[in-house]
Amino acid sequence: MLQLFLGLFNGISIGAVLLIAALGLAVVFGLMGVINLAHGELMMLGAYTTFVVQNGFKMLGDPWFGAYIFVALPAAFIVAALAGLVLERGVIRFLYGRPLETLLATWGVSLILRQFVRSVNWVLAIGLVIFCLLFFGAWVLLSRRLDWQKIRNGALTILALLTGGIATVAGFLLSSQKALAKPWFSARNVDVTAPAWLRGGFPVGNFQLPYARIFIIILTIACVLGIYLFLNRSNWGLRIRAVTQNREMSSCLGIPTNQVDALTFALGSGLAGIAGVAITLLGSVGPNTGQNYIVDTFMIVVVGGVGNLFGSILAALAIGTVTYLVGSGTIALIFVQNPAFQPVTDFFTFFATSSMAKVMVFALIIAFLQFKPAGIFPQKGRTAEL
């Protein structure tokens, strides 16, 4: 019985990480219908932000190192939210109503972000800063012209080519300096050291409940409560809910749907960044980290019901718990004690690996969607009729 309890605890902690990531995806997918395949890479950005913050606190010494996680959480949220905002303003907003194009575009963005993490160095960073300063500075100056709307498209194209060329030349000149050309992270995984107060565990019999997993569960509860209060108690949350229900009517009532889209995408991306902080407590971080979670988060959104917060919670906990109980062999060990259940034991032993456990979960989800194609809690309102 104790082993089953530990298995449930570990499964819930895995489901908690998936839930943080799926919360943002559920809101974005429910509001805009955007299939964001770069959501996993936004988690990766949050994880690497945690790594950078950790290294900064190491320089401050031991008394301060234990507090780095509380700085990493808002930092990861801001970094991922800004990346999501740039993605929405630069790519997604031109592709609304075209789901296949958004799928391909966000898949391309995910590849770019993975390669960016592998290759980023001081040369690339300086080149990007030069490009942004020149491009946006010139944009602000040119936008004051009276004929700006007439020349806008052509001017921005020329401006992008000129500033991009200047940044490229600057980067080429700086690349001769080996210290500046050295990658910050490279393609290898990096390890994030948990604070001392998150190491070890709470003793339960002969086992321990890891403090890191307890912290992840508490963090997830805080995120769920925060999202619930934001969506139900704030003005912008009410606007998001209104646009989710009926975009056209919301626009007619004066709700700025474009700003709602940008805010929602930034919020969902920020939650992915917080999920990235959580996964650093479970293992090492690499450029492909996000790919380990993106499929599971989409499953949670679909099974729970698109845009439904409570449905996402149930789906995340169920998927995380079943995957761990089956993949770790916990269920097989429970039945092995009784010879009468030998066929059941052999069945669950066959699936007692992480990859095979996912196969079983996928099969169960496919069977479930045959009876409930809209998820546990189907979407209501006019959007459900479209």
C-alpha positions, 0 to 999 in steps of 0.5 A, a space after each residue: 500500500 505504501 508503494 502505491 501511495 509513493 507511486 501516486 505521489 510521483 505521478 501527481 508531481 509529474 502531472 503537476 509539471 504537465 498541468 502548468 504547461 498545459 494551462 497556458 496551452 489550454 487558454 491559448 488554444 481555446 481562445 485563438 485556435 492556434 496549435 503552438 508547436 513551439 510551446 515546449 521550446 518556451 518551457 526550454 527557455 524558462 529552464 535555461 533562464 533558471 540555469 542562468 539565474 542559478 549561475 548568477 547566484 553562485 557568484 553571490 555565495 552560499 547564503 544567497 544561493 538558496 533563494 535563487 529559485 524565487 528570482 528564477 520563477 519571475 525571470 523565467 515567466 518574463 523571458 518566456 512571456 516576452 518570447 511568446 509576445 514576439 511570436 504572436 505579434 510577429 508571426 501568429 497574428 498574420 495566420 489566424 483562422 489558418 490552423 495548418 499554417 500556424 502549425 507549420 510556422 510554430 514548428 519552424 519557430 521551435 526549430 529556430 529556438 532549439 538551434 538558437 540555444 545551441 549556437 547563442 554566444 556573445 557575437 550573436 547576442 551583440 548582433 541582435 542588440 545592434 539590429 533591435 536598436 537600429 531597426 526599432 529606433 529608425 522605425 520610431 523616427 520614420 513613423 513620425 512622417 506624414 506619409 508613413 502609412 503609404 511607405 510603411 511596408 516598403 520602408 520596413 523591408 528596406 530598413 530590415 535589410 539595412 539593419 540586418 546587414 549592419 548587424 551581420 557585418 558587426 557579428 562577422 568582425 567580432 567572430 574573430 575573438 574566440 572568447 566572444 564566439 564561444 557558445 553559452 550552452 552548446 548542444 549538451 545538457 546542463 544541470 541545475 542544482 536545487 537549493 539546499 532546502 529542496 534536497 532530501 525528502 520527507 520520511 514516510 516509513 522506509 521511503 522519502 517524499 522528495 522536497 523538490 516534488 512537493 515544491 512542484 505540487 505547491 507551485 502548480 496549486 499556486 499557478 492554478 489559483 492565480 489563473 483562476 483568480 485572473 480569469 474570474 476576478 480581473 477585467 482582462 480575465 473577463 475580456 479573455 473569457 468573453 473573446 473565448 465565447 464569442 469573438 465577433 460579439 466581443 469586438 462589437 462591444 468594444 473589447 480590443 481583441 488584438 490586445 486580448 490575443 497578445 496578452 493571452 499568448 504572453 500569459 500562456 507562454 509565461 506559464 510555460 516558462 514557469 513549467 521550465 523552472 519546475 522541470 529543472 528540479 527533475 533532471 538536466 536541461 537540453 535544447 530538446 527538453 521541450 519535445 519531451 513534454 509537448 505531446 503530453 500537454 496537447 493530450 491534456 488540453 484535448 482530453 480535458 476539453 479545449 479551454 476548460 481549466 478544471 478539465 485540464 487539471 483532471 486530465 493532467 493528474 490522470 495522465 501523469 499518474 497512470 503513466 508513472 504507475 504503469 511505466 515504473 512497474 508499480 501496478 505490476 508489483 501490486 498484482 505479482 503478490 497474488 498468483 491468481 493475477 499472473 496474466 494481469 501481472 504479465 500484461 502490466 510488466 510488458 508495459 513497465 517502461 516509460 515508452 511502453 507506458 506512453 503507448 498504453 496511455 495513448 491507446 486509452 486516450 484514443 478509446 476515450 475520445 471515441 466516446 467523448 470527442 470533445 473531452 471531459 468538459 466540452 466547450 460551451 457557447 457559440 464557439 462549440 457550434 463552429 
